[in-house]
Amino acid sequence: MPQPLVRNADQPPLATIALVALAAMMVYWVVAGGPAGRMIEIDRAEPLDYEFLVDVNSAAWPELAVLPGIGEVLARRVVVARERRGGFTSAEDLLDVRGIGPRKLARIGPYLLPLPEDRSVVRVSPRLGK
């Protein structure tokens, strides 16, 4: 006759452990929302608001490329212009970069950290009210 996997004397403690584990999972399920559906469904989750600011005097081109209307090519031009001139002193200095005009500068302006000559300007974030 084959040997049982678990001895008769070990079965009650193992059954108790299994029942406690099952009860713990049920408690977790109820706390997490249970049948009420309070668990987060990724398709229904609201998007998170976030804001990022970029320092054009220290950012690498991949950081600059995520700015609205700035791609890889224009981001690389900004880095090259920064290296040639030794840094930007105001946001208007970006107008010297081929491909950045007044409209594009206005579009990326809210995402730029203040530059040395722009420190007196306080930027107000429309989303955060800061």
Buried (B, 14 or more C-beta within 10 A) or exposed (E): EEEEEEEEEEEEEEEEEEEEEEEEEEEEEEEEEEEEEEEEEEEEEEEEEEEEEBEBBEBEBEBBBEBEEBEEEBBBBBBEBBEEEEEBEBBEBBEEBEEBEEEBBEBBBBBBBBBEEBEEEEEEEEEEEE
